[in-house]
Amino acid sequence: MRIEDYALIGDRHTAALVGHDGSVDWLCLPRFDSGACFAALLDGPRAGRWLLAPTGRQTCTGRRYRGDTLVLETTWDSPGGCVRVVDFMPARGEAPNVVRIVEGVRGSVEMRSELLLRFDYGHVVPWVQYDGRQLAVIAGPDAAWLQSPVRLRHDRRRHHTAATFTVSAGERVPLVLTWQSSWLPRPQPIDALESLAGTEEMWTRWLRRCRYDGEYGEAVRRGLLTLKALTYAPTGGIVAAPTASLPEELGGCRNWDYRYSWLRDATFILQTLMQAGYATEAAAWRGWLLRAVAGKPADLQITYTVDGARRIPEWTPGWLGGYEGSRPVRVGNAASTQFQLDVYGEVIDCLQLGREVGIDLDDDAWDLQLAFMDYLEGNWKEPDNGLWEMRGPRRDFVHSKILAWVAADRMVSAVEDYGRDGPVDRWRALRTEIHRDVCSRGYDPDRNTFTQYYGSKDLDAALLLIPRLGFLPPGDPRVAGTVDAIQHELVQEGLVLRYRSGPGDMDGLSGGEGTFLACSFWLADALTLLGRGRQARQLFERLLALRNDVGLLSEEYDVVHHRQVGNFPQAYSHVSIVNTAYVLAGEWDSRTRRARHHPGRS
């Protein structure tokens, strides 16, 4: 199936992808970055899945979330009747559960369930015990149970468990899959119908706190729900996406594992949560950030696990064929060891934004900022791998230098506006020095545009953030020139590429990628700030139209094949929906972000 054929369910510890054919094709247990027990997404059914659908070759006729929840309904209509499958994951209690309830709507429909559990990304076939109605599986550290009133059949040759049953109008047939560490006793079974009511109420109650009341309410609410679903409840860490190795180019090699938390997302996420009224979640995200980055500034990473661990080794499960043959399949992310100068600015900006919106910060947070700033003062001139995690040689990326400027700017603000103690005169001088350096070495006066790195002619979509970061005001002709150049050189079929890539390119990879959806939202933001509101709104509404039938977006969009590509659903894309909705509403300067412009700039 296409990537956009999937919907998301989750329990804020992990998440599953459910296809419109009724198959759960991706699930990692017990948390987002654990090994997958359903990995059909990357290799087909043999890598593990759970199919629940009418018998025969039927296609679903409708799919939706129940209101503002993560409870999914998939409906099949046929001449003999109509049936609905309700999928969800209840809030985590003793153990994770995947609940599937078949509801008879009209007439009678014959259903089939096929369960293939394959732990360790499809590599481990578990040992199975069953008695016709009760299934128990075990393999190393993993154990699972399938609870259902229907009679199960286990096929020892194919190593899967199946059931065929008929559902008539008004009937409800629940199936519950429960996971537990194999050395622990089986968890107490849950009541599927009671859990359904509780899960609906949980999501609905949470979304009532949303204070957005503009014209794009449905998109904003679904974006916030997706962001909440990608939050690891115990720590507040937010994964970039719940999937690994979905390709940025169909059949290509740009396949990454996004089940981790990136520092580059910090300010955008905090801004989104605070704008929408979610101070508790914003404080939890800030808390995760402080714990994760604690330590020597030189050891700062660009990404961490959801509990703040640093080691994310990258490896290849060679037995997986990859999504539509896109190989290699990668688990883990070697980019975690890269040097990216911009993350220091991202962290400092996030913590300063926390002050501005009223999140309490203790002295330890300021001590951390002082340590980061001290490191930046001695290292901001160093080349790095850049925002886009280039695997080629390090460069003096303009966006990275601008984020070093952001760090100095926010530290000055902390002293001037919030009474923190620090060498403000030195930071003012550094801010001016970085600004002059960027405007001198990172700007092409012949084309009136900033460039991707010093000395290059290439462009980078991250330059669209210049007015949002406050580096230059929107009215500066260099800002308009940069936006115009990006529209001319990096826009493909109306959507924005991160940069131009190709064989032998500076990113060290072969092949290309799709248009980057977050960057396309950034263009809408920049156009709004430049006073081109009509053009911005048209772009925003086109981006919303790219969402799938349940309102989800991946990382990128393939404008040639008209498909979503990249990991799915992508937090950055959904954060951008919310932020751009606020920018279009003219709320850029209110409460949660300012576009301040200081004296002493070039």
N, C-alpha and C positions, 0 to 999 in steps of 0.2 A: 504494500500500500504506500501511497504518498505520505510524506511526513505530516501534512495537514489533515490526513484521514484519522489522526489520533486525537484523543481527548485525555485530560489529566484528572486523576484522583489521587488523594494523598492524606496523610495523617500528621503532617508537620514534623515528621521524622524521616520519611521517605515518600516516594511517589511512584505511581504506575501509569503506563500509557495503555489506553484501551482503544482498539481500532473500531471503525464503523462496521466491521464484520463480526463484532462481539468477542474478539480475542485480546486478552491481556498479553502484550508482546514485550513488555519491559517492566521489570520490578527488581529492585535491589533491597535486600533485607539483612540486618534490621534498620539500616539508615541509608541515606542517599549514596554514599560512596562505598558501601559494602558490595560484595560480589553479587552479580545478578542471578536470580533463580529463574527468571524468564528473560531470555535474550534473543527471542525470535526476531526482534527488531534488527539485529545485526547478522542473522544467519538463517532465518526461516524456522519453522516449527521444531526442528530437531534440537535447537538450542534452548527450548523451553517456552511454553506458553500455556494459557488457559482459555480455551474457546468455549463460549456459551452462546448458542444461536439456534434458530429453527433448523431442522434437518433439511437436506436438499441445498440447492445453490440459490439461496435467497439473499437479497441485498436489503439493508435496513432502509426504511422509508422516512425516518426522522430521528433527530438526535438533539438533545438539549440538556442544559443544566437546570435543575429545579430552582427557579428563582435565583437569588444571589447566594448560591451555595456551590460546593464542589461535589454535589450528588448528581451523577450522570444518568440520564434516561436514554435508552436506545430502543426504538420502536420498529417492529416488522409488521407490515400488512400483507395478507395473502387472501386468496379466495375463501379459504377455510376458516380464517379468523385473524385476530390481531393480538400480538403479545408485546410486552415491554420488559426490558431488562434494566434493573436499577443497580448501578455500581457505585460503591463508595468505600472509604476506609474510615472507620470511627476514630475518634480521638484516642491516642495511645493510652492504654491502661496497663494491664499486666503484660501484654504482648501485642504485636501488630496483627491486625486482621484485615483481610480483603473480603468484603461482603457483596454477594451478587444475589439479587432477588428477582425471580421471574414472575411477572404479573400477567394473568390472563385478562385481556381487555374485551375481546369479542370472539365468539365461536370457540374452537379448540385448535391448538397448534402443537405439533410434535417438536420437542426440543432435544438438543444433544449437548452434552458437556464433555470436553476432552481436556484432561489435565496432564501436562508433561512438566514435572519439576526437574530442572537441571541446574544444580548449584555450580558456583564458580564459573559464571559466564558460559553455561552450557557444557562444561567439561565433565562434571560429576553426575553420574546417574545414581540416585539414592536407592537404598534398600527399602522395600515396601511391605507393610503388613495391612491386611484388610479383611473385613468380615461381611462384605456386601453392602454395608451402609456406613462403615467407619473406615477411613483411610489414615494410616500413619506412615510417615516416611522419615528416614534418618540417613545422614551422610556427614561424617566428621563432626564439625561444630554445629551443623544445621539439623533441625527437626521441624516437621510440619504436620498438620492434621487437617483433613477435609471433613467437615460436618455437614450432612444433608439428609433430608427425609427420603430422598430418591435412592434406588438401588444402584450401587456402583459396580462396574466390571473392570478388573485389572488385567491388562494384557501383558503377560510376562515377556513375550517376544518383542513387542514394540515399546515396552517399559512406559506405558501410559495408562491412565485410569479414565474410563468413559462411563457415560450414563445416557440413556434415552428415556424420555418421559413426556407425557402429554399434559398440557396446562389448558384449562378451560376458563371461560369468563368468570371473574371474581375470585379465582384461586391465586394464592401466593406460594411460591416454592423457593425457600432460601438455601443458599450454599455459602458456607463460610470457610475460608482458608486461614489458618492460624500458624504463625511461626514462633519458635522458641529456641534458645540455645539448647543443644542436645543433652547437656548434662543437668538441665533443670527439669523439674516435673512439668507435665502438661498443664498449660494454663486452664483456668475455668472457662468453659464454653460461654460465649456471649449469646444473647437473644438478638437475632438479626433485625426483627421489626422494631424492638425498642431502640436499638442502636441507630436505626434509620431516623427515627424521630429526633433523637438526641443530636445526631450529626447535622441534620437540617437546621435545628435550633442554634447549634454552635456557630455555624457559618453566618446565618442570618443575623444573629445577635452581634457578631463581630462587625459586620458591614454596616449596621445601624450607626456606628460611630463616624462613618464617612461624612465629611462636611462639604464635599463638592456638590454644588447645586447648579452647574452649568448645563449647556446643551448636549454635552457628550457624556452624560451620566452613566449610560450602560457600559461604554468602553472603559471609563475610569474605574467603575466598580469591578469589572472583570479583571482589569489590570491589577488592582489592589488585591483581589482574591488570589490571583496567580502569584503575586509577590509573597503573600502570606503562606501559600502552599509550599513555596520554595524556602521557607524559613525553618531552620532546625530548632525546634521548640526548646530543648534543654539549654542552649547557649545563645540564641538570637542570631547566629550566623546564617547567612543567606547564600544559597548556591546560585551560580550563574545559570545553570539549567540542571534538570534531573537526569540527563542522558550523557552518554559517552560515544564519541566517534561517528555521529551523524555528519555526513560530508558537507563541506562548504561548496564543493563542486561534485556533481554526480559522477561516480567512477574515479574520482581524484584521490589525492593523498592528504589533503588538508582536513584531517579527521582528528578531533581533539576531545579530551575528557573535560567536561565542564561542571562536574559535580563537586566543585569547591567554591570557596569564597574569595573574590578578588577585591583588593584594596581600591582599584580604580573605580569601583562602583560605589564607594563609600558615600561621597557627598551627594550624588544623585539619589541614592536610596534614602538617605537621611532627609533630604529635601522633600522627596515624595511623601514619606511617612508623616512628616510634620505638617506639610500643606494639607494633607487629607484628614488630619486630626488624630493620628496614631502615635501619641507621645510615648506610650509604654513600649511599643515596638521599636520606636526610634532609639529610646534609651537602651534597650536590649541589644540592638545592633551596635550602638556606640560602645557598650560594655564588651561585646565580643571583640570589637576592633582593638580596644585598649589591651585586652588580655593577649590577643594574638601577636601584636607588634611589640610587646614588652621585651626588652633585651637590648643588645648592642645595636645602635643605628646601622652599622655596617652590615648587620645580618638581616636587615629588613627584606622580606620577600614580597613578591607581587600577589601571591595567593597562598591560602592556608586551608586546612580541612575545616569542617564545620565546628569542630571542637578546638580549633586553634593550633593543631599540630602542624609541623613544618615539613616533614618528609612526605613528598608526593612522588615517589619514583615512577617513571614512565616505562611501561612494558607492553608487549604485543601478544595477545592470546591468538596464536597462529591458527588455531582450529576454527576461528570465526571467519566467514567469507566476506563480511562487511555489508553495510546497507547498499543494496544494488551493486555489489561488487566493489565498493569503495574501500580500498586497502592502502596502508595497513590499518587495522583496528588498533586503537591506542587506549590503554587504561593507565591512569595517572597522568601527570603533566610535567614534563621536563622544563617548561617555561618558568616553573616556580623558583628555579635557581638563577634566573637571569637578573642582570642589573638594570632596573628601570628607574631612572631618576625621578620620574613624575610621581611615583607613589609617595614620596616624602611630602610633596605638596598636597597630594590627595588627602593624606591623613591629617595634616595640619589644617587644611581647609575644612575638613569634616568636623574637627574638634572646635574650630572657631565658629562654624555654623551652629554647633550645639549650644555655644554660649548665646548666640544671637536669638535663638528660638527658646531659650530658657531651660535647657537641660543642664543640670548642675554638673560642674566639673571640679574635681578636687585638685589638690596641689600635685598629686602624682601625675595627673594628666598634663599639667603645665610643665612638670619636670621632663616628661617624655617629649613634649614639644621643644623644650630647650635643647635636649640632646639631639633631636632630629635637625634642628636649625643649626646647631654647632657643626654637625656632620655636613650639611648642605653648604655651609660657608666655605668649607675646604674642598668640596667635590662637585659643585654645580657645573664646573667647566668640563667635567669628564663626559666622553661619549657614552651612550647607553644603547639598550635594545629597543627602546621606544614603547609607546602605548600598545602597539599592535604585536609586541612580542616577536620581533624580527629574529629569525634564526641565522641571519647572515652577519656580516661584520657590524660592530657598533658604530653609531653615527652621532653627530650633534643634532638630535631631533629638535625641531623648533617647539613642538608641543611640550617636550620634556623641559626645555629651558623656561617656557612660560609657566609651567607648574612650579619651578624653582622660584620664579618671581612671585607666584601666588603664595608660596610659603612665607617669603619675606613680608609680603603685603599683609597677610593675615596676622603675622606676629606683631607687626606695627599696630594693627588695629586692636589686638588684645591688650596692648599697653595703653594706647590712646583712649580707647572706648570702654575698656573693662578693668583698668587699673592693675593689670598684671605687671610684674617687675621683670625688666630685661634691658639689654643694651640697645635701646630703640634707635639711637642715632646711627649705630653701626648697621642696623637692619634697614633703616631708611636709605643709607648710602648703598647697601647691597641691592636693594630693590631698584634703585636708579641705575646702577651698573648693569644689572641683568637686562633691564628694559632697553637700555641703549645697545647692548650687545645683540639682542634679538632683532631690534629694528634695523641694525646695521648689517648683520651677517645672515639673518634669516628672512630678509625681505628683498624681493626682486623689483626695483623701481621701474624697470623697463616694461614689466607686465602689470605693475601695481598689485602685487599679491605676495603674501608670505608663502614660504616654500616648506617642503617636508623636512629638510635638514639643511644645515649650513652648506652653501656652495652648490646646492642642487637646483634644478629647474622643476622638479617633481612637486606635486601637490599632495596634501593629506587632508582627509575629511575632518580630522581633529582640529584643524584650524578654524572650523566653524564655531568652536567654543570660545574664541577670543573675546567677543563681547559679553558672553555669559560669565566668563571668569573675571571680567572687569579690567583686562589687560589694556584694552582700548575701548572708548565709548562707541556705541553703534554708529554715531554720526561721523566717525573718522573715515576719510576716503579710502584708507588702506583696508578697513574692514569691508566696505562695499566692494572694493576691488578683489579681495580674496574670495568673497562669496560669489561674485560674478565668475571668477576664474574656475572655481570648483563646479559651478553650474555648467560651465562650458566644457570642462575637461574630465570631470569625475562623475558626471551624471549619465546614467544609461537607462533609456526608456523612462526617464523621469525620476529614477531612484539613484541613490548615491553609493558609489564604491568607496571603500576605505582609502585605497590608493591604487595605482595601476600596477598589476602584477603580471608575471609571465615567466617563461623559461629563462633560467639564469638570472632572475631578478634578485634584488638586494635582500629579499626576505629568505633566501636560501632554499626555496621550495619550487617545485615544478607545478605547472598548471595554474588555474585561476580560481576565482571564487565568485559568489553571488554578490549582489548589492547588499550593503550592510544596513539593516533596518534602523538601528539606533542613529546612525549617521544621517539617514533620511529625515528622521524626526529633528535632529540638530539643525538641518537646513531649514525646516519649517520654523524653528525657534529663531534662527538668525534672520530669516526673512521678516518675521514679525517685528523683531527689534529694529530692523531697518525701515519699518513703516510699510512693508509690502504685505499687508495683512491678507488681502484677497488671494494672492499667490500662495501664501503660507497655509491658508485654510484649505485650498484645493489640494495641496500636497498632503496635508494631514488626513483629509477625508479619503484620499486615494490609499494611504497607508492603512487606514481602518478597514477599507474594503479588501485588503489582502489577508485579513484574519480568516481563520477557518470558520466553520459553521457554529462552533461554540466559543468563538472570540479569542482564539489563541494564535500567537505568532512565534515563529522560530527566530534564529539569529539573522538569517539572510533570505533573500529572495532571488531566484533564478529567472531573469526577465526573458530569457530565450525559451525555456521550457515552461514558463509560467507556473513555477512550483516554489514552495518554501524549501529552504535548505539550511543546513547547520543544526546545531543542537536545539532541542524543543521541549517545552516552551522556554523561551529565553527571558530571564529576568530583566536584562538591559532593555529589551524591546518593550516590555510592559511598563517598566519604570518610565520610559520615554513617552508612552501614551499619556500617562498621568501628568508628567511635567509639561508636555506640549499643550495639553488641554488648559492648564493653568496659565501658560504664557499667552495663549490665544485669548484667554479671558482678561488679559491685562493685569494679572496679579503677580507679575515678575518681581516687583519691588516690595510687595507686602509680606511682612512677617518672616518669611523663611529664606529670602535671598535678596541681595541688593546688587545693583550694578554701580558700585561706587568707583569714583575716578579720582585718584590722588594727584597732587602736584608733583612736579619733579620728574615727569615722564617725557620720553623723547617724542 
